[in-house]
Amino acid sequence: MQQTKETMLQELASVDGIKEATVYEKSINQVSDTWVFMQKKETVDELIAYGSLSSKFEGKPFMVFGKPGVIAPLSSHNANVLRELFSFTKPVPVLHQKRSFGLGDRLGLATEGHARVFEKYDAYPIFAQQSIRELNMTNRTYEDVLNSATFGVYKVGFKRGFGADGDHLKTKKDIEYALSLGFTMITLDASEHIRNDVNRMSKKEILDQDVLSDELKGRYLNQSFNVSDQTITFSEYELKRSVLVYLEAISFVEDIYDTFFRGKKNAPNFELSIDETETPTTPVEHYFVANELALRGIKVDTLAPRFCGEFQKGIDYIGDIKQFEQELIIHVAIAEHFGYKLSIHSGSDKFSIFELIGKHTKGHFHVKTAGTNWLEAVRVVSMKDPGLYRELHAYALSMFKEATKFYHVTTNINNIPSLDSLKDEELPSLMNHEDARQLIHITYGFILNHKDSDGNFVFKDRLYLLWRQEISAYKDRLETHIGKHLELLYQGFKA
């Protein structure tokens, strides 16, 4: 007779270190004769495996009624075993779905809160999404990023699938690293091969450049291309500008594609990012890039152009919304024509344009967020430990200038209310203040890595202990905040 969950837990009640009251109910699963679940401990969660397959896990063994078991830490080895036994804990490609949403969890704590949102919406989440820059800033690894997502989905029983994105990768070494671990998506960042200096050239200087081969002239010069109900026309100036800005980047993309994607069975999702530049991608330039990729046989699942206006970190869109909408319509038409989805990078908190994105993409989109999840974690700090928040805020101010070397922001720290002027209960309101949000957003690495003269972390250990204690508050904040992103996106195409 098959054992029930209740009798299994009764049997384990005699094992030192296992308490039914601390078991995460949604994590209880059975494979063959083996039960596997997670339980809460004071400082860290644990895995419990009970049955013949428990020998696959590394940990403290026990025996009950002649049946083996193990109390196992949340290690890389044990994450690999979970992914082997339970397919829902292993990332899958998701960009072929109508809509997908990237969630950069810099702390390794957000999957539970994120999962709540995606139980309500049919967009497919990418729970494991980090760039090399973020890994360096947080002293994490891709192993840790993937494992955090695996343990998170197992803990809450999220079983409909999630992706893992090696985000904004620029080198073959980094791409190989992510793919070797089972990441199911690569976002190739071509920014180092895109010429920003062209933006500072006059029209005459661009026209004076001898960069057009006969082949390019014949293909584009004074040619018009119909894309849906839009017409794309290349003047000499627009063609030369497109070639100057993007041709080297396209060659770089081709080399990467040949190495990791072309002809590969079960190839991962491939996203191209041309957004991390000073150079806005005009619709004509988008068409040029897309057409050149197609002519080279390069298949992208998503492409992130550099839209007009500014997509700064952690705050709403800055720019002419009417112009954004007009250009978005053409960008969507180009993406549909060439068979991929648009990807919206730095998508955190762009509330004023989410409905437009949902509407004009007809619900076919990929949106990326990252730093806003960190900001909600800091909001919890301001709510639960005002003294600690005051310390990290003051330190962030001291490191702001250094942090701007890594992020483009227009923050004016003089606009941020003085901490001395705020009561403790007013501190959470700083996370609604754009300049304060950007201050905390771009200094996350400095805050997490700051050490005293003895080499001890000044903030990191205290922060993680607080977040552990207040994880329910963090999950609530993520459900509300990320939920607002999805709500507005869906309003655009559900109306």
C-alpha positions as CSV (number, residue, x, y, z in Angstrom):
1,M,0.0,0.0,0.0
2,Q,1.4,3.4,-0.9
3,Q,2.4,5.5,2.0
4,T,0.5,8.7,2.6
5,K,2.1,12.1,3.3
6,E,0.6,12.0,6.8
7,T,2.0,8.6,7.8
8,M,5.4,9.6,6.3
9,L,5.5,12.7,8.6
10,Q,4.4,10.6,11.6
11,E,7.3,8.2,11.0
12,L,9.8,11.1,10.8
13,A,8.6,12.7,14.0
14,S,11.1,10.5,15.9
15,V,14.1,11.8,13.9
16,D,16.1,14.4,15.7
17,G,16.1,17.6,13.7
18,I,12.8,17.1,11.8
19,K,9.7,18.8,13.0
20,E,6.4,18.6,11.1
21,A,5.5,22.2,12.2
22,T,8.5,23.5,10.2
23,V,7.8,21.6,7.0
24,Y,6.9,23.7,3.9
25,E,3.7,22.0,2.9
26,K,3.9,22.8,-0.8
27,S,7.4,21.3,-1.0
28,I,6.3,17.7,-0.2
29,N,6.8,15.5,-3.3
30,Q,7.3,11.8,-3.9
31,V,9.4,10.1,-6.5
32,S,9.4,6.3,-6.5
33,D,9.5,5.3,-2.9
34,T,11.2,8.5,-1.8
35,W,9.7,11.5,-0.2
36,V,11.5,14.9,-0.6
37,F,10.6,18.1,1.1
38,M,12.0,21.3,2.7
39,Q,11.8,22.5,6.2
40,K,12.5,25.8,7.9
41,K,15.4,26.3,10.3
42,E,16.4,29.4,12.2
43,T,19.1,30.6,9.8
44,V,18.7,28.4,6.7
45,D,16.3,26.0,5.1
46,E,17.0,22.3,4.7
47,L,16.1,19.4,2.5
48,I,14.8,16.1,3.9
49,A,14.8,13.0,1.7
50,Y,13.3,9.8,3.0
51,G,13.5,6.6,0.9
52,S,15.9,4.7,-1.3
53,L,16.8,7.7,-3.4
54,S,17.9,9.6,-0.4
55,S,21.4,8.3,-0.9
56,K,21.7,10.6,-3.9
57,F,21.7,13.6,-1.5
58,E,24.6,14.7,0.6
59,G,23.9,15.4,4.2
60,K,23.3,13.8,7.6
61,P,21.9,10.3,7.2
62,F,19.3,8.7,9.5
63,M,17.3,5.4,9.5
64,V,13.6,4.9,10.5
65,F,12.0,1.5,10.4
66,G,14.9,0.2,8.3
67,K,14.3,3.0,5.7
68,P,17.1,5.4,4.9
69,G,16.9,9.2,4.9
70,V,19.0,12.3,5.0
71,I,18.9,15.8,6.3
72,A,20.6,17.7,3.5
73,P,21.9,21.3,3.1
74,L,20.9,23.5,0.2
75,S,24.1,22.8,-1.6
76,S,25.0,22.8,-5.3
77,H,25.2,19.0,-5.3
78,N,21.7,18.7,-3.8
79,A,20.3,21.2,-6.2
80,N,21.6,19.1,-9.0
81,V,19.9,16.0,-7.5
82,L,16.6,17.9,-7.2
83,R,16.8,18.9,-10.9
84,E,17.5,15.3,-11.8
85,L,14.5,13.9,-9.8
86,F,12.0,16.7,-10.3
87,S,11.9,18.3,-13.8
88,F,10.0,21.4,-12.6
89,T,13.1,22.5,-10.7
90,K,15.2,22.5,-13.9
91,P,15.0,25.6,-16.2
92,V,13.5,25.4,-19.6
93,P,13.5,27.7,-22.7
94,V,10.5,30.0,-22.4
95,L,11.0,32.7,-25.0
96,H,8.8,30.8,-27.5
97,Q,5.9,31.5,-25.2
98,K,3.7,34.5,-26.1
99,R,4.9,36.5,-23.1
100,S,7.8,36.1,-20.7
101,F,9.2,38.1,-17.9
102,G,12.7,38.3,-16.5
103,L,13.3,38.7,-12.8
104,G,16.8,39.6,-11.7
105,D,17.1,38.3,-8.1
106,R,20.4,39.8,-6.9
107,L,20.0,38.4,-3.4
108,G,18.8,34.8,-4.1
109,L,15.7,35.4,-1.9
110,A,13.0,36.6,-4.3
111,T,11.7,33.4,-6.1
112,E,9.0,32.7,-3.6
113,G,7.5,36.2,-3.9
114,H,7.9,36.1,-7.7
115,A,6.2,32.8,-7.9
116,R,3.1,34.2,-6.3
117,V,2.8,36.7,-9.1
118,F,3.2,34.1,-11.9
119,E,0.6,31.8,-10.3
120,K,-1.8,34.6,-11.3
121,Y,-0.5,35.5,-14.7
122,D,0.3,33.2,-17.7
123,A,3.5,35.0,-18.7
124,Y,6.5,32.6,-18.2
125,P,9.0,33.8,-15.6
126,I,12.8,33.7,-15.8
127,F,13.6,33.4,-12.2
128,A,17.3,32.9,-12.7
129,Q,18.6,36.0,-14.5
130,Q,21.8,37.8,-13.8
131,S,24.6,39.6,-15.7
132,I,28.3,39.1,-15.0
133,R,28.4,42.7,-13.7
134,E,25.7,41.8,-11.2
135,L,27.6,38.6,-10.2
136,N,30.8,40.7,-9.6
137,M,28.9,43.3,-7.6
138,T,27.3,40.7,-5.3
139,N,30.1,38.2,-5.2
140,R,27.7,35.5,-6.4
141,T,28.1,32.8,-9.1
142,Y,25.8,31.4,-11.8
143,E,25.7,28.2,-9.8
144,D,24.2,30.1,-6.8
145,V,21.8,32.0,-9.1
146,L,20.4,28.8,-10.6
147,N,20.4,26.9,-7.3
148,S,18.4,29.7,-5.6
149,A,15.8,29.5,-8.3
150,T,15.7,25.7,-8.1
151,F,15.2,25.7,-4.3
152,G,12.7,28.5,-4.5
153,V,10.4,26.8,-7.0
154,Y,10.7,23.5,-5.1
155,K,9.8,25.2,-1.8
156,V,6.6,26.8,-3.1
157,G,5.6,24.0,-5.6
158,F,5.8,26.2,-8.7
159,K,5.6,23.6,-11.4
160,R,4.7,25.2,-14.7
161,G,8.2,26.1,-15.8
162,F,10.8,28.9,-15.5
163,G,13.8,30.0,-17.5
164,A,17.4,30.8,-16.7
165,D,19.1,33.7,-18.5
166,G,22.8,34.4,-18.7
167,D,22.1,38.1,-19.0
168,H,24.1,40.7,-20.9
169,L,27.0,38.4,-21.7
170,K,29.8,39.7,-23.9
171,T,32.4,36.9,-24.2
172,K,32.5,33.3,-25.3
173,K,34.0,32.4,-21.9
174,D,31.0,33.8,-20.0
175,I,28.5,32.2,-22.4
176,E,30.2,28.8,-22.1
177,Y,30.1,29.2,-18.3
178,A,26.3,29.8,-18.3
179,L,25.5,27.1,-20.8
180,S,27.6,24.5,-19.0
181,L,25.3,24.9,-15.9
182,G,22.1,24.4,-17.9
183,F,21.1,28.1,-18.4
184,T,18.3,28.0,-21.1
185,M,18.7,31.5,-22.4
186,I,21.7,33.7,-23.4
187,T,21.3,37.5,-23.8
188,L,24.2,38.6,-26.0
189,D,25.2,42.1,-25.3
190,A,26.8,43.6,-28.4
191,S,27.3,47.1,-26.9
192,E,31.1,47.0,-27.1
193,H,30.8,46.6,-30.9
194,I,28.3,49.4,-31.4
195,R,29.8,52.7,-32.3
196,N,28.6,55.4,-29.9
197,D,30.8,58.0,-31.5
198,V,28.6,58.1,-34.6
199,N,26.0,59.9,-32.4
200,R,28.4,62.8,-32.2
201,M,29.1,63.0,-35.9
202,S,27.4,65.6,-38.1
203,K,25.2,64.6,-41.0
204,K,28.0,65.8,-43.4
205,E,30.6,63.7,-41.6
206,I,28.5,60.6,-41.9
207,L,27.7,61.2,-45.5
208,D,31.4,61.7,-46.2
209,Q,32.2,58.2,-44.9
210,D,33.1,55.6,-47.6
211,V,31.5,52.6,-46.0
212,L,29.0,51.3,-48.5
213,S,29.9,48.3,-50.6
214,D,28.1,47.8,-53.9
215,E,26.2,44.9,-52.3
216,L,24.9,47.1,-49.5
217,K,24.0,49.9,-52.0
218,G,22.1,47.4,-54.1
219,R,20.3,46.0,-51.1
220,Y,19.2,49.1,-49.4
221,L,20.1,52.5,-50.9
222,N,16.9,54.4,-51.7
223,Q,15.0,51.2,-51.3
224,S,11.7,50.9,-49.5
225,F,10.5,47.9,-47.5
226,N,6.9,47.2,-46.5
227,V,6.6,45.9,-42.9
228,S,2.9,45.3,-42.0
229,D,1.4,48.6,-42.8
230,Q,4.7,50.5,-42.2
231,T,7.2,51.5,-44.9
232,I,10.9,51.6,-44.2
233,T,13.1,53.6,-46.6
234,F,16.8,54.0,-46.6
235,S,18.3,57.3,-47.6
236,E,22.1,57.5,-48.1
237,Y,22.4,59.1,-44.7
238,E,20.3,56.5,-42.9
239,L,22.1,53.6,-44.6
240,K,25.6,55.0,-43.9
241,R,24.6,55.6,-40.3
242,S,23.2,52.1,-39.9
243,V,26.4,50.6,-41.3
244,L,28.7,52.7,-39.2
245,V,26.8,52.0,-36.0
246,Y,25.9,48.4,-36.3
247,L,27.9,46.4,-39.0
248,E,30.7,45.5,-36.7
249,A,28.2,44.3,-34.0
250,I,26.4,42.1,-36.6
251,S,29.7,40.4,-37.4
252,F,30.3,39.8,-33.7
253,V,26.8,38.3,-33.3
254,E,27.4,36.0,-36.3
255,D,30.6,34.7,-34.7
256,I,28.8,34.0,-31.4
257,Y,25.9,32.4,-33.2
258,D,28.1,30.1,-35.2
259,T,29.9,29.0,-32.0
260,F,27.0,28.3,-29.7
261,F,23.7,28.2,-31.6
262,R,23.9,27.4,-35.3
263,G,22.9,23.8,-36.0
264,K,22.9,22.9,-32.3
265,K,20.3,20.4,-31.2
266,N,18.2,21.7,-28.3
267,A,19.9,25.1,-28.5
268,P,19.0,27.6,-25.8
269,N,17.0,30.7,-26.4
270,F,19.0,33.5,-28.0
271,E,18.3,37.2,-27.2
272,L,20.3,40.0,-28.8
273,S,20.7,43.2,-26.8
274,I,21.6,46.4,-28.7
275,D,20.2,48.6,-26.0
276,E,23.2,49.2,-23.6
277,T,24.5,52.2,-25.7
278,E,24.1,55.9,-26.0
279,T,22.7,55.3,-29.5
280,P,18.9,55.0,-29.8
281,T,17.9,52.4,-32.4
282,T,15.7,54.1,-35.0
283,P,13.1,51.9,-36.8
284,V,15.3,52.1,-40.0
285,E,18.3,50.9,-38.0
286,H,16.3,48.1,-36.4
287,Y,15.2,46.9,-39.8
288,F,18.9,47.0,-41.0
289,V,20.0,44.9,-38.1
290,A,17.2,42.4,-38.3
291,N,17.5,42.0,-42.1
292,E,21.3,41.5,-41.9
293,L,20.8,38.9,-39.2
294,A,18.3,37.1,-41.3
295,L,20.5,37.2,-44.4
296,R,23.2,35.5,-42.3
297,G,20.8,32.8,-41.1
298,I,20.9,34.1,-37.5
299,K,17.7,33.3,-35.7
300,V,17.0,35.4,-32.6
301,D,14.1,34.7,-30.2
302,T,14.0,38.2,-28.9
303,L,15.8,41.5,-29.6
304,A,16.1,44.5,-27.4
305,P,16.5,47.8,-29.3
306,R,17.6,51.0,-27.6
307,F,14.3,52.8,-27.6
308,C,13.9,56.6,-27.8
309,G,13.8,58.4,-24.4
310,E,15.5,56.9,-21.4
311,F,15.0,53.6,-19.6
312,Q,17.0,54.4,-16.5
313,K,17.2,52.0,-13.6
314,G,14.4,51.7,-11.1
315,I,12.3,54.6,-12.2
316,D,9.6,55.4,-14.8
317,Y,10.2,56.1,-18.4
318,I,11.8,59.5,-19.2
319,G,10.9,61.0,-22.6
320,D,8.1,61.8,-25.1
321,I,5.5,59.0,-24.6
322,K,3.8,59.9,-27.9
323,Q,7.1,59.5,-29.8
324,F,7.8,56.2,-27.9
325,E,4.4,54.9,-28.9
326,Q,4.8,55.8,-32.6
327,E,8.2,54.2,-32.8
328,L,7.1,51.2,-30.7
329,I,4.4,50.4,-33.3
330,I,7.1,50.2,-36.0
331,H,9.5,48.2,-33.8
332,V,6.8,45.7,-33.2
333,A,6.0,45.4,-36.9
334,I,9.7,44.7,-37.6
335,A,9.9,42.1,-34.9
336,E,6.8,40.4,-36.2
337,H,8.1,40.5,-39.8
338,F,11.3,38.8,-38.8
339,G,9.7,36.3,-36.4
340,Y,10.8,37.3,-32.9
341,K,9.5,39.1,-29.9
342,L,10.6,42.6,-28.7
343,S,12.5,42.6,-25.4
344,I,12.1,45.5,-23.1
345,H,15.3,46.0,-21.0
346,S,15.5,48.1,-17.9
347,G,11.8,47.4,-17.6
348,S,11.6,47.9,-13.9
349,D,9.0,50.5,-12.9
350,K,8.1,51.8,-16.4
351,F,4.5,52.1,-15.4
352,S,3.6,55.0,-17.8
353,I,4.3,52.9,-20.9
354,F,3.4,49.3,-19.8
355,E,-0.1,49.5,-21.2
356,L,1.3,50.7,-24.5
357,I,3.7,47.8,-24.6
358,G,1.0,45.3,-23.9
359,K,-1.3,46.9,-26.4
360,H,1.0,47.2,-29.4
361,T,2.8,43.9,-28.9
362,K,-0.7,42.3,-28.6
363,G,0.6,40.6,-25.5
364,H,3.7,39.1,-27.2
365,F,6.6,40.5,-25.2
366,H,9.6,39.9,-23.1
367,V,10.2,42.4,-20.3
368,K,13.3,42.4,-18.0
369,T,13.4,43.7,-14.4
370,A,16.2,43.4,-11.9
371,G,17.1,46.2,-9.5
372,T,13.5,46.9,-8.5
373,N,13.5,43.6,-6.6
374,W,16.5,44.7,-4.6
375,L,14.8,48.0,-3.9
376,E,11.8,46.2,-2.5
377,A,14.2,44.3,-0.2
378,V,15.6,47.6,1.0
379,R,12.1,48.9,1.5
380,V,11.6,46.0,3.9
381,V,14.7,47.1,5.8
382,S,13.4,50.7,6.1
383,M,10.1,49.3,7.4
384,K,11.5,46.8,9.9
385,D,14.9,48.2,11.0
386,P,15.0,52.0,10.5
387,G,18.4,52.2,12.2
388,L,20.0,49.8,9.8
389,Y,18.4,51.6,6.9
390,R,19.8,54.9,8.0
391,E,23.3,53.4,8.1
392,L,23.1,51.9,4.6
393,H,21.5,55.1,3.1
394,A,24.3,57.3,4.5
395,Y,26.9,54.9,3.1
396,A,25.2,54.8,-0.3
397,L,25.4,58.6,-0.4
398,S,29.2,58.4,0.2
399,M,29.6,55.9,-2.6
400,F,27.2,57.5,-5.1
401,K,29.9,59.1,-7.3
402,E,31.8,55.9,-7.6
403,A,28.7,53.9,-8.5
404,T,27.9,56.2,-11.4
405,K,30.9,54.8,-13.2
406,F,28.8,51.6,-13.7
407,Y,25.3,53.0,-14.3
408,H,23.9,55.9,-16.4
409,V,21.5,57.8,-14.2
410,T,20.4,61.4,-13.9
411,T,20.0,61.3,-10.2
412,N,20.3,64.5,-8.2
413,I,21.1,63.5,-4.7
414,N,20.4,67.0,-3.5
415,N,16.7,66.3,-4.1
416,I,16.7,63.5,-1.6
417,P,15.3,64.5,1.8
418,S,17.8,64.6,4.6
419,L,17.6,61.5,6.9
420,D,17.6,63.9,9.9
421,S,14.4,65.4,8.6
422,L,12.6,62.1,8.4
423,K,10.9,60.1,11.2
424,D,11.4,56.4,11.2
425,E,7.9,55.8,9.9
426,E,8.6,58.1,7.0
427,L,11.7,56.2,5.8
428,P,9.8,53.7,3.5
429,S,8.5,56.7,1.5
430,L,12.1,57.2,0.2
431,M,11.5,54.1,-1.9
432,N,8.9,56.1,-3.8
433,H,11.3,59.0,-4.4
434,E,13.0,58.6,-7.8
435,D,16.4,60.1,-6.7
436,A,16.5,58.0,-3.6
437,R,15.5,54.9,-5.5
438,Q,18.4,55.4,-8.0
439,L,20.8,56.1,-5.2
440,I,20.0,52.8,-3.5
441,H,19.7,51.0,-6.8
442,I,23.1,51.7,-8.2
443,T,25.0,51.3,-4.9
444,Y,23.8,47.8,-4.1
445,G,27.2,46.2,-4.8
446,F,29.0,48.7,-2.5
447,I,26.5,48.2,0.3
448,L,26.7,44.4,0.1
449,N,30.5,44.3,-0.1
450,H,31.4,47.0,2.4
451,K,33.7,45.6,5.1
452,D,35.3,47.1,8.3
453,S,39.0,47.2,9.1
454,D,38.8,43.6,10.5
455,G,37.4,42.3,7.2
456,N,33.9,41.8,8.5
457,F,30.8,42.8,6.4
458,V,29.3,46.0,7.7
459,F,25.9,45.4,6.2
460,K,25.6,42.1,4.4
461,D,25.2,39.7,7.3
462,R,22.8,41.9,9.2
463,L,20.7,42.5,6.0
464,Y,20.4,38.8,5.2
465,L,19.5,38.0,8.8
466,L,16.8,40.6,8.7
467,W,15.5,39.4,5.3
468,R,15.4,35.9,6.6
469,Q,13.3,37.0,9.6
470,E,11.1,39.2,7.5
471,I,10.8,37.0,4.4
472,S,7.0,37.2,4.5
473,A,7.1,41.0,4.3
474,Y,9.5,40.7,1.3
475,K,7.2,38.2,-0.5
476,D,4.3,40.5,0.1
477,R,6.2,43.5,-1.3
478,L,7.3,41.6,-4.4
479,E,3.8,40.2,-5.0
480,T,2.4,43.8,-5.0
481,H,5.2,45.5,-6.9
482,I,5.9,43.0,-9.6
483,G,2.2,42.3,-9.8
484,K,1.7,46.0,-10.7
485,H,4.0,45.6,-13.7
486,L,2.1,42.6,-15.0
487,E,-1.3,44.2,-14.3
488,L,-0.5,47.2,-16.5
489,L,1.0,45.1,-19.2
490,Y,-2.0,42.9,-19.3
491,Q,-4.4,45.8,-19.3
492,G,-2.9,46.9,-22.6
493,F,-3.9,43.7,-24.5
494,K,-6.8,42.4,-22.5
495,A,-8.8,45.6,-22.8
